Amino acid sequence: MRLGIKLAAIAGLAFGAAMPASAETLTVASPDGRITVSISDDGGHASYRITHDGEQAVDTSRLGLLFEDHHGFEDDLTIIASVRASQDETWEQPWGERRYVRDHHNELAVTFGASEGPERSMVVRFRVFDTGVGFRYELPEQEALSGDIRITDELTQFSIGPDADTWWTPSRQFNRYEYIYRKGKAAIVDDAHTPVTFRQPDGLHISIHEAALVDYSAMSLLALRPGSFEAALRAGSDGIKVHTKAPFKSPWRTIQIAPDAAGLINSDIILNLNEPNKLGDVSWVEPGKYIGIWWAMHIRERTWGNDGIHGANNEDVMRYIDFAAEHGFNGVLVEGWNIGWDGDWFNNGELFDFTQAYPDFDLPMLADYAADKGVRIIGHHETSGNVANYEAQMEDAFALYAENGVREVKTGYVADAGDIVRYDENGVKQYEWHDSQFMVGHHLRAVEAAARHQISINAHEPVKDTGLRRTYPNWMTREGARGMEFNAWGSPPNPTDHISILAYTRMLSGPMDYTPGIFDLRPNERPPVREDMQRGDASNRPQTTLAKQLALYVVLYSPLQMAADLPENYEANMGAFQFIKDVEADWEESVAIAGEVGEYVAIARKGRAGGEWFLGAVTDEDERELTLPLDFLEDGKSYTAQVYRDGEGAHWDTNPYALVIEEIEVTGGGTMDAKLASSGGLAVRFVERD
């Protein structure tokens, strides 16, 4: 379903027609007029500047591209043409945080010509929304840029200023995106993965990321000087950052802008800068909730291979299927079922066989058993970073799953950054980074192969999300940050402010399979199941209250949402488990209603299936009393709020299980008071009263 209109910003101007520029500086503003972008060729350099309400958001910042064997776009540039357009369109998501997304922007495409060397031109296309700016590079087909183009550098800069508060993870270390977030002034940031979020001294919030990352290297930020950053592209094994040909379009560079933290969450700019669905009918892509043979391995209750108590055995899987069927879950994830997990699987990815099962796992039998109970097996493909081995088997692996009714597959790329294995055209082993152009291409190949078998993908150790779920709706969710498993063995585990930072950083890029719902908050204090399967250190545990675990189902969006703990831990606390059973995974509408980066966040979402509203709120180490507006509910209507909150004396460390479950009456348009314990939370289901 597509609704809306497209309007030329200048009457009678065709969208593709060029108009000579009359000045060396051009401007384009957001539809509401609050954001203005100025594009200039001052000094022979392409540059841009952004203001919000007349105040500086991004200071003058360079643009340009450098090539290995062609003249690039660095100096001696002049604006030679421009094209303006506007769009106001509403489109429907097959699943998502909200059903309908409004794409309302003004556009300015500026053509820069180079005055030195061969005649050549580069287009920089800007789209300005009420919530931020996106721009990309376009190289038209032209004689001066014929043949293979090798991009050695992108000159894009982001001049934020040294005094902005910044939340980021480092981008040049071994553990990919999986680091504890750092906070400090922009002046001390050396390098950062995106999204990276800034708060200016005047309170303006800015987040830098990218959209529509296709056939290009992922962008991180590298400091040029305190508070000023350059786009850093990940080089391939040959030292080249991007291989391409003209005509060519880069990913969009995105700058989300909001006067408050919640405004960052409420932006759809990343999705709107991606292309529409390319897969056609995707009714087979189904959001839902699942449980799985997973957490048991992380807490050493089971093992992936046969070197302990093998988790993916028929008996255990059938028990999980029974539990899923009884409590309304869509699927059961099974990890460790296929040959290759014994021994040092981290370094032996070439041994994985994606179609051969261990003797104690019968996929056809278990798939039939699950289907009879209205449940599906969720598949798993761990590669240990050996992409060459995986791609050689990928088509057969998806075909096997499709034959057995598997509709979702979790992929994994557990390997140190820079250790992805591929073979070049000469059969020589090469090593790539997880965010290189090669891996960007691999993930799309996997998603497209899965789509041919009507299978959806949940990628772990992935390339970061850039909104491609709009174009490929079967790419449903991914990891891409420290998830729950770090609370089983991480050194240290995820800190108390982790979620209240994630909401304003990683989650801006798209859904995350965080795997919430741990009810045994001291899992490593359990006695070992076997002498040779000792637990981790007792300090490794979720640093949350039980109420916060429930709130995560609303705060952290994923269309495939896991209840990650062992079934017996849910059976021991069915009162709290009821919220996980009730909460939806697919939403009609979502709105962030309050929060501050790194401190707290409150989000409300309306279920797409049942039409009920849910609310989740979490805090950091600090106890917090909030008065939450209920403007998202129908004004004046009465609701029963089913509340799951921190109990008296609750504290993540000393008393994490204190939980109060109660019902109160609230009115749409009113307010709701909430008291959150240290690293605590609030989860609410709103039911309309007759």
WOJOJO-V137694 format. One line per field, one symbol per residue. ss: DSSP state (H for helix, E for strand, C for the rest). phi: phi as a letter, one per 30 degrees, with the letter a starting at -180 (. if undefined). psi: psi as a letter, one per 30 degrees, with the letter a starting at -180 (. if undefined). A space follows every 10 residues. Layout:
ss: ???
phi: ???
psi: ???
This chain:
ss: CEEEEEECCC CCCCCCCCEC CCCCEEEEEC CCCCEEEEEE CHHHCEEEEE EECCEEEEEE EEECEEECCC CCECCCEEEE EEEEEEEEEE EECCCCCCCE EEEEEEEEEE EEEECCCCCC EEEEEEEEEC CEEEEEEEEC CCHHHCCCEE EEEECCEEEC CCCCEEEECC CCCCCCCCCC CEEEEHHHCC EECCCEEEEC CCCCEEEEEE ECCCCCCCEE EEEEECCEEE EEECCCCCCC CEEECCCEEC CEEEEEEECC HHHHHCCCHH HHCCCCCCCC CCCCCCCEEE EEECHHHHCC CCECCCCCCE CCCHHHHHHH HHHHHHHCCC EEEECCCECC CCCCHHHCHH HCCCCCECCC CCHHHHHHHH HHCCCEEEEE EECCCEHHHH HHHHHHHHHH HHHCCCCEEE EECCCCCCCE EEECCCCCEE EECCCCHHHH HHHHHHHHHH HHCCCEEEEC CCCCCCCCCC CCCCEEEECC CCCCCHHHHC CCCCCCCHHH HHCCCHHHCC CCCCCCCCCC CCHHHCCCCC CCCCCCCCCC CCCCCHHHHH HHHHHCCCCE EECCCCHHHH HCCHHHHHHH HHCCCCEEEE EEEEEECCCE EEEEEEECCC CCEEEEEEEC CCCEEEEEEC CCCCCCCEEE EEEEEECCCC ECCCECCCEE EEEEEEECCC EEEEEECECC EEEEEEEECC
phi: .bbkbcbddc eiddecdcbe dcbdbcbbcd edidcbcccb ceiicdabbb bbhicdcbde bdblbbbdcb dcbbbhcbdc aabcabbbbc bcddaldbdc bccbacbbcc ccccccieda bbccccbccd clbbbbcbcd daddbdidcc dcacdebbcd jdcddbbabd cbbdchccbd dcbadedcdc aadcdbcbbd edjdcbbcab bhdbhaddcc cbdcaeibbc dccddddcid dbcabddbbd ddccbdbadb dedddddcdd ddccddecci dbdddbdlcb cadadeddci dbbdccdacd ddcedddddd deddddcidd abdbcidcek ddiddecbdd ddccbccdec bceedddddd ddcibbdcdb bcchiddddd ddcedddddd dedcidcbbc cbbdadejcd cbcddcicdb cbddcdeede dddddddddd ddchbccbcc hcdddbiddd dbddddaaci adcdeddcbd bdddddcedd ceecbedddk dbddidjdcd dbddddddda ecbddddddd addbdddded dddcdcdadc cccdddeddd ddbddddedd dddccbbdab adcalbeica abbcbcdddc icdbbbbbbd dddacbccdc ddddeidcbc cdcbbddeid aeccadcdbc cbcbcbbejd bbdbccdehc abbbcccdcd
psi: kkkalkkkfk kfjkegkkkk kflfkllkll efgfkkkkkl gkggkkllkk lkhflkeklk klllkklegl kaielhkkkf llkkllkjkk lkkflaflek kkjjlkkjjk kkkkfkakkl lkkjkkkjlf gakkllkkjl klefhlakkj kfkkgkljje kfgkkkklkl fhlfhbgilk klkalfffke lkllkkkkjl fgfkkkkkal khjkhlklkl kkkeljgklk kjkkklfgfk ekkalklkkl lkkkjkkkfl eefeegkgee efglllkffb jhffjjlakl alideeefgh elleaggbjk eileeeeeee eeeeeeggke ljkjkgflkf fkbifeghff fkjgfkllfg jjeeeeeeee efgglkkklk jkfhfieeee effeeeeeee eefggkfkkk lkhjlkkggk klkafggkkl kllfgleeee eeeeeeeeee efghklkjkl hallkggffe eiffiellcg lkaefffegl jllklfgeef eefgcefffa kkifiagkej gifgfkkkfl egiklakffj lkilleeeee fffeejkkfj kkjflkeffe ffifeefeee eeklfkkelk kkfllkkfdl kkkkkkkeef gkklkkkllb fklkkkjkkh fflkkfkkkj jjkjlklkgk keefiffjkk klklklkkfa lkkkjklkha lkkkkkkkk.
